[in-house]
Protein backbone atom coordinates (compact mmCIF):
# COMPACT_ATOMS: atom_id res chain seq x y z
CA UNK A 1 0.00 0.00 0.00
CA UNK A 2 2.78 2.38 0.87
CA UNK A 3 4.59 1.62 -2.35
CA UNK A 4 1.42 2.16 -4.33
CA UNK A 5 0.88 5.56 -2.67
CA UNK A 6 4.42 6.73 -3.43
CA UNK A 7 4.10 5.56 -7.01
CA UNK A 8 0.90 7.59 -7.45
CA UNK A 9 2.47 10.75 -6.02
CA UNK A 10 5.49 10.43 -8.34
CA UNK A 11 3.30 9.83 -11.35
CA UNK A 12 1.15 12.90 -10.50
CA UNK A 13 4.26 15.10 -10.18
CA UNK A 14 5.63 13.81 -13.48
CA UNK A 15 2.41 14.51 -15.34
CA UNK A 16 2.11 18.00 -13.79
CA UNK A 17 5.69 18.88 -14.85
CA UNK A 18 5.03 17.66 -18.36
CA UNK A 19 1.92 19.79 -18.60
CA UNK A 20 3.76 22.90 -17.38
CA UNK A 21 6.57 22.28 -19.86
CA UNK A 22 4.03 21.91 -22.66
CA UNK A 23 2.39 25.18 -21.66
CA UNK A 24 5.76 26.91 -21.74
CA UNK A 25 6.51 25.55 -25.20
CA UNK A 26 3.26 26.68 -26.76
CA UNK A 27 2.90 29.99 -24.93
CA UNK A 28 3.21 32.94 -27.41
CA UNK A 29 6.34 35.12 -27.25
CA UNK A 30 5.56 38.75 -26.29
CA UNK A 31 7.67 41.40 -28.05
CA UNK A 32 7.81 45.20 -27.81
CA UNK A 33 5.80 46.93 -30.55
CA UNK A 34 8.25 48.94 -32.74
CA UNK A 35 7.71 52.68 -32.87
CA UNK A 36 6.42 54.03 -36.18
CA UNK A 37 9.00 55.85 -38.36
CA UNK A 38 8.63 59.62 -38.76
CA UNK A 39 6.84 60.72 -41.93
CA UNK A 40 7.80 63.94 -43.73
CA UNK A 41 4.45 64.11 -45.48
CA UNK A 42 2.58 67.21 -44.36
CA UNK A 43 2.60 71.01 -44.33
CA UNK A 44 4.51 73.46 -42.14
CA UNK A 45 5.15 77.11 -41.32
CA UNK A 46 8.10 78.69 -39.53
CA UNK A 47 10.82 81.32 -39.41
CA UNK A 48 14.50 81.72 -40.23
CA UNK A 49 17.47 83.94 -39.43
CA UNK A 50 20.92 84.09 -40.99
CA UNK A 51 23.58 86.05 -42.86
CA UNK A 52 23.37 87.41 -46.40
CA UNK A 53 25.69 89.13 -48.86
CA UNK A 54 24.56 91.02 -51.99
CA UNK A 55 26.66 91.77 -55.06
CA UNK A 56 25.93 94.95 -57.07
CA UNK A 57 27.57 96.34 -60.19
CA UNK A 58 26.97 99.91 -61.32
CA UNK A 59 27.94 102.71 -63.64
CA UNK A 60 27.29 106.35 -62.81
CA UNK A 61 28.93 109.37 -64.47
CA UNK A 62 29.67 112.81 -63.08
CA UNK A 63 30.11 115.18 -66.00
CA UNK A 64 31.57 118.25 -64.35
CA UNK A 65 34.41 118.00 -61.83
CA UNK A 66 37.49 120.06 -61.18
CA UNK A 67 39.84 117.14 -61.82
CA UNK A 68 38.47 116.03 -65.22
CA UNK A 69 35.63 116.78 -67.61
CA UNK A 70 33.98 113.47 -66.72
CA UNK A 71 34.31 110.83 -64.01
CA UNK A 72 32.81 107.35 -64.38
CA UNK A 73 32.26 105.28 -61.24
CA UNK A 74 31.97 101.50 -61.55
CA UNK A 75 32.38 100.47 -57.92
CA UNK A 76 31.09 97.07 -56.85
CA UNK A 77 28.82 97.39 -53.83
CA UNK A 78 28.36 94.48 -51.38
CA UNK A 79 25.82 95.06 -48.62
CA UNK A 80 26.00 92.26 -46.05
CA UNK A 81 24.51 91.45 -42.67
CA UNK A 82 21.64 89.75 -40.87
CA UNK A 83 18.54 88.51 -42.71
CA UNK A 84 15.38 87.07 -41.19
CA UNK A 85 11.93 86.04 -42.29
CA UNK A 86 9.24 83.39 -42.60
CA UNK A 87 8.71 80.25 -44.67
CA UNK A 88 5.95 77.74 -45.34
CA UNK A 89 5.41 74.70 -47.51
CA UNK A 90 4.30 71.10 -47.91
CA UNK A 91 6.16 67.79 -48.35
CA UNK A 92 5.20 64.37 -49.68
CA UNK A 93 7.28 61.29 -48.81
CA UNK A 94 7.45 58.24 -51.09
CA UNK A 95 9.82 55.68 -49.60
CA UNK A 96 13.08 57.43 -48.85
CA UNK A 97 12.40 60.28 -51.33
CA UNK A 98 10.71 63.48 -50.17
CA UNK A 99 9.20 65.97 -52.64
CA UNK A 100 8.08 69.42 -51.60
CA UNK A 101 7.30 73.03 -52.44
CA UNK A 102 8.18 76.04 -50.29
CA UNK A 103 7.73 79.79 -50.33
CA UNK A 104 9.62 82.30 -48.18
CA UNK A 105 10.05 86.00 -47.52
CA UNK A 106 13.10 87.63 -45.88
CA UNK A 107 13.81 91.12 -44.59
CA UNK A 108 17.39 92.31 -45.17
CA UNK A 109 17.90 96.10 -44.81
CA UNK A 110 21.63 96.00 -45.61
CA UNK A 111 23.54 98.98 -47.11
CA UNK A 112 26.93 99.59 -48.75
CA UNK A 113 28.04 103.08 -49.83
CA UNK A 114 30.88 105.09 -51.38
CA UNK A 115 31.77 108.79 -51.25
CA UNK A 116 34.39 110.84 -53.10
CA UNK A 117 35.45 114.49 -52.89
CA UNK A 118 37.14 116.59 -55.59
CA UNK A 119 38.59 119.70 -53.93
CA UNK A 120 39.64 122.41 -56.34
CA UNK A 121 40.15 126.14 -56.64
CA UNK A 122 37.44 127.27 -54.28
CA UNK A 123 35.18 124.36 -55.25
CA UNK A 124 34.07 121.34 -53.23
CA UNK A 125 32.68 118.89 -55.77
CA UNK A 126 31.61 115.48 -54.41
CA UNK A 127 29.96 112.21 -55.34
CA UNK A 128 28.13 109.78 -53.02
CA UNK A 129 26.05 106.68 -53.77
CA UNK A 130 24.72 103.64 -51.91
CA UNK A 131 22.78 100.43 -52.48
CA UNK A 132 20.52 98.76 -49.91
CA UNK A 133 18.97 95.30 -50.24
CA UNK A 134 15.63 95.51 -48.47
CA UNK A 135 13.88 92.19 -48.97
CA UNK A 136 14.03 88.80 -50.70
CA UNK A 137 11.41 86.22 -51.69
CA UNK A 138 11.32 82.87 -53.43
CA UNK A 139 9.05 79.99 -54.47
CA UNK A 140 11.01 76.75 -54.81
CA UNK A 141 10.62 73.04 -55.36
CA UNK A 142 12.48 70.68 -53.04
CA UNK A 143 13.62 67.07 -53.41
CA UNK A 144 15.59 65.14 -50.82
CA UNK A 145 16.48 61.83 -49.21
CA UNK A 146 15.11 61.04 -45.76
CA UNK A 147 16.62 58.79 -43.11
CA UNK A 148 13.88 58.63 -40.48
CA UNK A 149 13.99 62.10 -38.85
CA UNK A 150 16.82 63.55 -40.99
CA UNK A 151 16.26 65.03 -44.45
CA UNK A 152 18.98 66.19 -46.88
CA UNK A 153 17.57 68.13 -49.83
CA UNK A 154 18.25 70.26 -52.90
CA UNK A 155 16.00 73.17 -53.84
CA UNK A 156 15.49 75.42 -56.88
CA UNK A 157 12.91 77.87 -58.15
CA UNK A 158 12.18 81.54 -58.80
CA UNK A 159 12.85 84.50 -56.54
CA UNK A 160 13.13 88.24 -56.34
CA UNK A 161 14.42 91.19 -54.37
CA UNK A 162 13.58 94.79 -53.60
CA UNK A 163 16.44 97.28 -53.28
CA UNK A 164 17.14 101.00 -53.10
CA UNK A 165 19.84 103.01 -54.84
CA UNK A 166 20.73 106.56 -53.76
CA UNK A 167 23.10 108.99 -55.41
CA UNK A 168 24.12 112.62 -54.88
CA UNK A 169 26.34 114.44 -57.39
CA UNK A 170 27.35 117.90 -56.17
CA UNK A 171 29.10 120.44 -58.39
CA UNK A 172 29.92 123.77 -56.75
CA UNK A 173 29.43 125.63 -60.04
CA UNK A 174 26.64 123.75 -61.83
CA UNK A 175 24.58 122.63 -58.84
CA UNK A 176 23.53 119.19 -57.68
CA UNK A 177 21.83 116.04 -58.95
CA UNK A 178 20.39 113.52 -56.48
CA UNK A 179 17.79 110.76 -56.37
CA UNK A 180 16.53 107.92 -54.19
CA UNK A 181 15.33 105.07 -56.41
CA UNK A 182 13.54 101.81 -55.58
CA UNK A 183 13.73 98.73 -57.84
CA UNK A 184 12.40 95.18 -58.00
CA UNK A 185 14.32 92.40 -59.72
CA UNK A 186 13.85 88.66 -60.12
CA UNK A 187 15.66 85.52 -61.28
CA UNK A 188 16.50 81.93 -60.39
CA UNK A 189 17.20 80.67 -56.86
CA UNK A 190 18.89 77.40 -55.93
CA UNK A 191 20.62 75.77 -52.97
CA UNK A 192 20.34 72.96 -50.45
CA UNK A 193 19.96 72.16 -46.80
CA UNK A 194 19.41 69.74 -43.94
CA UNK A 195 16.28 69.40 -41.81
CA UNK A 196 15.85 67.35 -38.63
CA UNK A 197 12.59 66.55 -36.83
CA UNK A 198 13.11 67.06 -33.09
CA UNK A 199 9.53 65.89 -32.48
CA UNK A 200 6.63 64.94 -34.73
CA UNK A 201 5.83 68.66 -35.04
CA UNK A 202 9.06 70.65 -34.48
CA UNK A 203 11.60 70.68 -37.35
CA UNK A 204 14.92 72.54 -37.30
CA UNK A 205 17.48 72.92 -40.06
CA UNK A 206 20.16 74.87 -41.91
CA UNK A 207 20.05 76.08 -45.50
CA UNK A 208 22.09 77.85 -48.21
CA UNK A 209 20.43 79.79 -51.05
CA UNK A 210 21.93 81.58 -54.06
CA UNK A 211 19.78 84.20 -55.81
CA UNK A 212 20.97 84.93 -59.37
CA UNK A 213 19.55 88.14 -60.90
CA UNK A 214 21.41 90.42 -63.34
CA UNK A 215 18.92 92.94 -64.74
CA UNK A 216 20.35 96.44 -65.38
CA UNK A 217 18.16 99.18 -63.91
CA UNK A 218 18.64 102.51 -65.67
CA UNK A 219 19.19 105.63 -63.59
CA UNK A 220 17.23 108.78 -64.19
CA UNK A 221 19.30 111.41 -66.04
CA UNK A 222 19.00 114.61 -64.04
CA UNK A 223 20.50 118.04 -64.87
CA UNK A 224 23.67 118.56 -66.85
CA UNK A 225 26.11 116.90 -64.46
CA UNK A 226 24.69 113.37 -64.60
CA UNK A 227 23.93 110.58 -64.45
CA UNK A 228 23.90 109.83 -68.18
CA UNK A 229 21.17 107.81 -69.96
CA UNK A 230 23.32 104.66 -70.16
CA UNK A 231 24.12 104.60 -66.43
CA UNK A 232 22.69 101.74 -64.37
CA UNK A 233 22.59 99.80 -61.10
CA UNK A 234 22.43 96.00 -61.15
CA UNK A 235 21.77 93.61 -58.26
CA UNK A 236 23.65 90.63 -59.68
CA UNK A 237 23.30 88.06 -56.89
CA UNK A 238 22.60 87.41 -53.23
CA UNK A 239 24.00 84.56 -51.11
CA UNK A 240 22.25 83.59 -47.88
CA UNK A 241 23.12 81.08 -45.15
CA UNK A 242 20.41 80.64 -42.53
CA UNK A 243 19.05 78.45 -39.76
CA UNK A 244 15.35 77.69 -39.60
CA UNK A 245 12.64 76.24 -37.39
CA UNK A 246 9.20 75.09 -38.54
CA UNK A 247 6.01 73.69 -37.04
CA UNK A 248 4.60 70.70 -38.96
CA UNK A 249 0.84 70.83 -38.43
CA UNK A 250 -0.29 68.05 -40.75
Buried (B, 14 or more C-beta within 10 A) or exposed (E): EEEEEEEEEEEEEEEEEEEEEEEEEEEEEEEEEEEEEBBBBBBBEBBBEBBBBBBBBBBBBBBBBBEEEEBBBEBEBEBBBEBBBBBBBBBEBEEEEBBBBBBBEBBBBBBBEBEBEBEEEEBEBBBBBBBBBBBBBBBBBBEBEBEEBBBBBBBBBEBBBBBBBBBBBBBBEBEBBEBEBEBEBBBBBBBBBEBBBEEEEBBBBBBBBBBEBEEBBEBEBBBEBBBBEEBBBBBBBBBBBBBBBBBBEE
